[in-house]
Structure formats: structure tokens, C-alpha cells
């Protein structure tokens, strides 16, 4: 019972953090929000620093949360100008420090599940630079009106999902899959991110992407690219065919988003008109829709209203939108709207995982997978 309550509180805190943090970030542009910015800051700071404790976080993140709270209280004693300087600087340093505490090494072999996998170019430039590039580009997205509107939609969607499910989101135990799905790829790919548990999840607190997967192709040296990986064409999965995971009807197509210019560096494309990049949504049943993202611009071969068959070519794997390196983002959601949907756990049929045939199975990061039908 305690675990259930902690999960509920963690869900609420996640929504509070995202909503208050986003509102705080745009408070300078909206007069109404600027009047309550101090209250938003208090809510944001307290929520952020409670999460590691509610979620039984790593001891270093708990210590960071205490440090952050102490520093915040101390800044109250300073002038508003000093506070404006101290809080962002300290927060950035804490985040960078926290990033350095996360192991970023690739697994020694393909059967080992990595913690957080970073592309090779990001590792070479160093953790501090990588974290700075990632955080800095996230901040810059706030100045892109298209992405800002999309982020607002995602924030609103988190609240809608919690209300719709009354806090009891679909789980592996509670959800009965309606459709038989096959891997939307050809050949052998590597699950870079994603799983059905909080520890392996792509984005546990972003409900529509809770059970999402990021798929890439690796060579025998566990590298995702040739050379230094500075160009999208260096990556093995770039331009590879992406196929329909099941029969269905296309309900959403977004194309024309450029490939991100700096693959592998963890710098997000804050200039993109859609952070999801070029993507498709396919309806497979009344409650199951597949979402596939980051296609090469102009490569999508289907259109809205078109019936597709399992195995049919949909487009080519790319690096468009918020893509840290060329890869396929895939998840199943419970409705057509990306923003108000929640993710669903999905078993794939007829596949090999780490060389072993499986009639049906969930995936988890660190696995090497291929279709066998």
C-alpha cells in the first residue's frame, strides 16, 4: 500500500515539476505569470527536491536535493538580482554534477543493459560539455514558439491522462494488448533506451512515452557509426527502412522537419518546427495507435487515410527533431493525439532477442533484437 501511495505522489510531483517549471520559464513573457513567479519558484524548487526521496533516488541525488534546498533558502537572504544569478548558476552546476555521477560508458557486450547510453561523439567531448550542450539547447527551445506550444500541449496532456485514468496508468499486469505487433525494423538493431519498468523506461514521467523505445544499429565494436559520427550519413541506421508494425490506417503524418545538424552531441535542435521530428501515427485498433518518429525529411511514403499492411515501407530512419543521434523512436499509445495519450506496454511477436528466438516478448534496453517472421 505504501508503494502505491508513493507512486501516486511521484506522479503528482512529476506533473507539478513540469507545469511549474515550464510556467516559471515563460513567466517573463506573460505578465499574468510574472506576478506569481515567486510562488511558482517555491513550488518548483520544493517539488524538484522532494522527487529523489519519494522515488528512492540515488544517494547522490538525495544529497544534491538537500544542497539545492539549502542554497535556495540562503538566496532568500540576498537581493533579487543576486538571487537571479545564484539560482540558475547553482542549479546548472548541480545538474552537471548529477550528470557526471551517471555512468555513460557503453556496455562491454551487447547483453549487458547500460544505465544511460550516450552517443560516442558525446562521450568524446566529455560529460561536462555534453551536459552543458543538452541543458543549454533545452533552454533555447523556450524561444521557439512552435516547440513552446508543443511543450505546453504535453504538459496539459500529463494532467489529462492522470485525471482520465484516476492515477492508475496502464501497466504490464493491468493492460491486455489488442493487436499483434512485429518489430518495425529489418535486420539486427540495438535497444538503446526503453523498457517496461521505471528503471529501464525511455521516459517514465512523460506518460505517453513511458513504454517507448529508441532503436539504433551497432557494429561489433558497439559503435553506432563509422568515422567520428559528425554526419548523419555516418550512422548505420540512417536511411534504413522503417516498416509498419501491424495493419492499420494512417491518422497523422508530419514531414518537412530537417535532420538535426549535430548528431551524437546531445545538443537538441531548438530550431526545429516540431520536437518530434518527422513522424507517423497509425491506428491499429480503437485503443492502440503506433507512433514512429525521426524520419528523414521527404522519406515518408504514406499519407493520412491510407490503409497500411504489416511490413509495408513507411519511410527512412533519420535524425529529425529532438534526436540525439539517428534512431527510430517507437511506442504504442491509447489514442490518436500524441499529447493527451498515454503509453501502453507492447509485446512484439516472432523475434530474436540476443540471438534467442522468442514467440512474443517485451523489449528492454541493452538487448539486440531482430524480426523472425
MIPA-572713 format. One record per residue (C-alpha): x, y negated, z; residue number from 1; residue in one letter. Coordinates in steps of 0.001 Angstrom, whole numbers, plus 500000, padded with zeros to 6 digits. Layout:
// MIPA-572713
      X      Y      Z   k r
      X      Y      Z NUM a
...
// end
This chain:
// MIPA-572713
      X      Y      Z   k r
 500000 500000 500000   1 x
 502858 497618 500843   2 x
 504437 498346 497451   3 x
 501150 497465 495699   4 x
 500862 494162 497560   5 x
 504494 493303 496808   6 x
 503854 493985 493106   7 x
 500818 491685 493146   8 x
 502758 488935 494932   9 x
 505633 489351 492464  10 x
 503198 488974 489555  11 x
 501711 485818 491043  12 x
 505171 484379 491751  13 x
 506225 485094 488169  14 x
 503274 483107 486845  15 x
 503862 480297 489346  16 x
 507556 480076 488394  17 x
 506813 479930 484669  18 x
 503913 477477 484984  19 x
 505530 475107 487495  20 x
 508926 475283 485813  21 x
 507507 474528 482376  22 x
 505302 471743 483705  23 x
 508308 470297 485509  24 x
 510402 470450 482334  25 x
 507851 468444 480335  26 x
 506817 466106 483174  27 x
 508979 463290 481798  28 x
 506933 463309 478576  29 x
 503454 463475 480140  30 x
 502516 460614 482524  31 x
 499981 462697 484452  32 x
 502540 465389 485236  33 x
 505259 462881 486113  34 x
 503112 461715 489033  35 x
 503170 465174 490584  36 x
 506697 466166 489546  37 x
 507970 466199 493138  38 x
 505255 468665 494127  39 x
 505988 470790 491058  40 x
 509647 470847 492017  41 x
 508871 472072 495546  42 x
 506577 474813 494198  43 x
 509126 475842 491574  44 x
 512094 475972 493953  45 x
 510256 477944 496647  46 x
 508802 480420 494121  47 x
 512128 481000 492376  48 x
 513925 481714 495631  49 x
 511212 483974 497021  50 x
 511242 486290 493989  51 x
 514540 488084 494755  52 x
 513208 489012 498200  53 x
 509743 490110 497104  54 x
 511238 492134 494258  55 x
 514018 493654 496410  56 x
 516615 491965 494238  57 x
 520369 492454 494224  58 x
 522037 491191 497433  59 x
 523984 488597 495448  60 x
 520789 487130 494042  61 x
 519322 487022 497546  62 x
 522368 485127 498725  63 x
 522066 482820 495724  64 x
 518448 482140 496658  65 x
 519423 481179 500209  66 x
 522217 478965 498879  67 x
 519810 477340 496442  68 x
 517247 476599 499157  69 x
 519879 475143 501476  70 x
 521234 472903 498733  71 x
 517714 471794 497808  72 x
 516932 470836 501402  73 x
 520218 468919 501619  74 x
 519457 466988 498442  75 x
 516265 465664 500035  76 x
 518546 463560 502217  77 x
 520096 461908 499161  78 x
 518692 459240 496860  79 x
 516528 460231 493916  80 x
 519383 459515 491494  81 x
 521764 461812 493396  82 x
 519048 464447 493521  83 x
 518572 464273 489764  84 x
 522263 465011 489315  85 x
 522834 467546 492091  86 x
 519869 469871 491474  87 x
 520452 470519 487743  88 x
 524210 470933 488224  89 x
 523917 473310 491171  90 x
 521083 475267 489573  91 x
 523132 475729 486411  92 x
 526172 476874 488399  93 x
 524088 479351 490397  94 x
 522596 480758 487189  95 x
 526017 481024 485577  96 x
 527408 482645 488715  97 x
 524490 485062 488781  98 x
 525150 485866 485123  99 x
 528742 486717 485913 100 x
 527578 489168 488552 101 x
 525640 491107 485925 102 x
 527701 493756 484163 103 x
 527903 493000 480456 104 x
 530069 495894 479308 105 x
 528735 498295 476706 106 x
 528160 501883 477800 107 x
 531137 504222 477431 108 x
 528983 506592 475428 109 x
 525565 506441 473807 110 x
 523846 508497 476507 111 x
 524566 506002 479286 112 x
 521936 503371 479993 113 x
 523519 499896 480072 114 x
 522495 497211 482548 115 x
 522106 494158 480346 116 x
 523623 494602 476931 117 x
 525329 491631 475303 118 x
 526422 491487 471645 119 x
 530145 491819 471021 120 x
 530677 488162 469966 121 x
 529125 487050 473274 122 x
 531491 489276 475236 123 x
 534498 487924 473379 124 x
 533629 484300 474099 125 x
 533326 485022 477829 126 x
 530431 485209 480280 127 x
 530560 481541 481304 128 x
 530385 480269 477713 129 x
 527711 482828 476855 130 x
 525503 481865 479798 131 x
 526013 478187 479028 132 x
 525031 478731 475374 133 x
 521966 480748 476357 134 x
 520741 478343 479038 135 x
 521602 475234 477008 136 x
 519710 476462 473953 137 x
 516710 477332 476141 138 x
 516623 473765 477444 139 x
 516825 472388 473906 140 x
 513750 474393 472882 141 x
 511730 471989 475054 142 x
 512377 469297 472449 143 x
 510935 471427 469647 144 x
 507157 470680 469579 145 x
 506347 473959 467823 146 x
 508163 476103 470367 147 x
 506893 473963 473226 148 x
 503305 474651 472143 149 x
 504065 478367 471832 150 x
 505586 478444 475314 151 x
 502503 476713 476680 152 x
 500369 479361 474979 153 x
 502429 482120 476537 154 x
 502165 480549 479991 155 x
 498385 480243 479670 156 x
 498293 483839 478432 157 x
 500005 485131 481587 158 x
 497183 483704 483679 159 x
 494510 485031 481305 160 x
 495968 488544 481436 161 x
 496161 488585 485236 162 x
 492529 487485 485507 163 x
 491343 489898 482806 164 x
 493000 492894 484471 165 x
 492486 491614 488030 166 x
 496206 492049 488639 167 x
 496166 495754 487704 168 x
 498076 495791 484437 169 x
 498268 498946 482284 170 x
 500862 501491 483391 171 x
 502124 504822 482104 172 x
 499829 506569 484609 173 x
 496727 504461 484019 174 x
 496732 503971 480249 175 x
 495535 506585 477737 176 x
 497165 505975 474362 177 x
 494626 505942 471496 178 x
 496853 506269 468425 179 x
 499775 508480 467441 180 x
 502824 506299 466699 181 x
 506079 507070 464918 182 x
 509318 505108 465056 183 x
 509130 502102 462698 184 x
 512689 502693 461513 185 x
 514622 505045 459225 186 x
 517812 506767 460310 187 x
 519515 506577 463698 188 x
 519055 503449 465845 189 x
 520046 502443 469375 190 x
 517572 501196 472016 191 x
 519357 498019 473157 192 x
 516601 496875 475511 193 x
 513301 498194 476761 194 x
 511663 500924 478797 195 x
 508601 501807 480839 196 x
 509973 500842 484263 197 x
 510741 497498 485800 198 x
 514443 498362 485795 199 x
 514553 499180 482074 200 x
 511852 496790 480818 201 x
 512501 494330 477995 202 x
 510708 491532 479918 203 x
 508720 492847 482872 204 x
 507320 489487 483965 205 x
 506250 488486 480447 206 x
 503215 490719 480293 207 x
 502752 491015 476532 208 x
 506393 492141 476186 209 x
 506565 494328 479291 210 x
 506877 497533 477243 211 x
 508719 496051 474243 212 x
 511839 497498 472633 213 x
 514826 495930 470875 214 x
 516384 498294 468349 215 x
 519806 497970 466678 216 x
 522226 500219 464805 217 x
 525614 501117 466328 218 x
 528693 502767 464904 219 x
 530912 505373 466590 220 x
 532779 502581 468383 221 x
 529495 501330 469914 222 x
 529641 498149 467860 223 x
 526582 496745 466088 224 x
 528564 495086 463296 225 x
 531568 495049 461018 226 x
 534337 492495 461490 227 x
 533741 489732 464009 228 x
 529963 489618 463647 229 x
 529809 485944 462723 230 x
 527447 486531 459800 231 x
 524072 488284 459856 232 x
 525228 490460 456960 233 x
 527968 491881 459232 234 x
 525352 493711 461309 235 x
 524482 497286 460430 236 x
 520718 496909 460921 237 x
 520469 493694 458880 238 x
 518346 494226 455740 239 x
 517377 497738 456847 240 x
 513800 498773 456065 241 x
 511140 498447 458759 242 x
 508116 500714 458274 243 x
 504587 500930 459678 244 x
 504428 502986 462904 245 x
 500845 504132 462154 246 x
 497931 503490 459804 247 x
 496211 500151 460318 248 x
 495216 496763 458958 249 x
 497458 493699 458958 250 x
 495878 490916 461029 251 x
 498777 488438 461294 252 x
 501743 487529 459106 253 x
 504240 484765 459827 254 x
 507034 484171 457327 255 x
 509392 481334 456366 256 x
 511319 481186 459655 257 x
 515057 481012 458996 258 x
 517565 483544 460292 259 x
 519338 482186 463389 260 x
 522717 480752 462374 261 x
 524938 482074 465188 262 x
 524257 485815 465601 263 x
 525700 487579 468605 264 x
 526493 484458 470644 265 x
 523295 484495 472785 266 x
 522529 480940 471590 267 x
 518818 480739 470747 268 x
 517649 479000 467579 269 x
 515955 475996 469216 270 x
 515211 474531 465766 271 x
 513078 477469 464589 272 x
 509416 476678 463990 273 x
 508414 479931 465720 274 x
 510438 481552 468502 275 x
 509067 484947 467452 276 x
 510658 484572 464033 277 x
 509005 486207 461027 278 x
 506604 488775 462401 279 x
 503615 491026 461803 280 x
 500676 492199 463874 281 x
 498875 495368 462761 282 x
 495564 496591 464192 283 x
 495574 500357 464750 284 x
 492501 500609 466996 285 x
 490192 498280 468898 286 x
 492677 498113 471751 287 x
 496049 498804 470139 288 x
 497996 496406 467929 289 x
 501648 496733 466964 290 x
 503877 493656 466991 291 x
 507075 493691 464904 292 x
 509400 490682 464810 293 x
 512593 489038 463481 294 x
 512189 489953 459788 295 x
 514423 488336 457162 296 x
 512555 485333 455690 297 x
 510779 486299 452475 298 x
 511219 490039 453034 299 x
 507737 490866 454378 300 x
 505907 492992 451799 301 x
 502352 492998 453197 302 x
 499649 490372 453672 303 x
 496750 489693 456036 304 x
 493815 492033 455461 305 x
 495929 494711 453762 306 x
 495499 498317 454853 307 x
 498845 499980 455545 308 x
 499768 503626 455931 309 x
 502208 505069 458401 310 x
 505682 504947 456855 311 x
 504860 502119 454434 312 x
 507539 499447 453985 313 x
 506721 496274 455932 314 x
 509884 494211 455448 315 x
 513591 493971 456221 316 x
 515224 493690 459646 317 x
 516609 490204 460256 318 x
 517617 487625 462835 319 x
 514848 485023 462691 320 x
 513523 483144 465730 321 x
 514897 483729 469224 322 x
 517116 486619 468214 323 x
 520418 487210 469999 324 x
 521637 489362 467093 325 x
 519914 491061 464115 326 x
 517481 493606 465533 327 x
 513892 494814 465473 328 x
 511579 493760 468299 329 x
 508642 496164 468647 330 x
 505791 496516 471096 331 x
 502140 497582 471300 332 x
 499628 495092 472740 333 x
 495948 495311 473639 334 x
 494580 492577 471371 335 x
 495418 490616 468234 336 x
 496548 487431 469974 337 x
 500222 487551 470912 338 x
 499690 485004 473678 339 x
 496679 486455 475505 340 x
 497591 490134 475056 341 x
 499283 492460 477479 342 x
 501804 495102 476510 343 x
 500946 498806 476529 344 x
 503276 501763 477181 345 x
 503682 503730 473963 346 x
 504806 507302 473317 347 x
 506388 507999 469940 348 x
 505835 511279 468101 349 x
 508233 513570 466242 350 x
 511605 512050 467095 351 x
 515091 512823 468301 352 x
 516456 511198 471444 353 x
 520210 511509 471967 354 x
 520218 514354 469449 355 x
 517404 516319 471126 356 x
 514066 516863 469357 357 x
 511001 515541 471195 358 x
 507424 516155 470117 359 x
 506455 512917 471877 360 x
 508246 510643 474302 361 x
 508622 507160 475704 362 x
 511897 505371 474975 363 x
 514403 503793 477333 364 x
 517368 501505 476761 365 x
 520644 503252 476141 366 x
 519099 506003 474012 367 x
 519945 506848 470409 368 x
 516713 507586 468509 369 x
 515648 508718 465056 370 x
 512391 509805 463423 371 x
 511963 513501 462628 372 x
 508773 513736 460552 373 x
// end
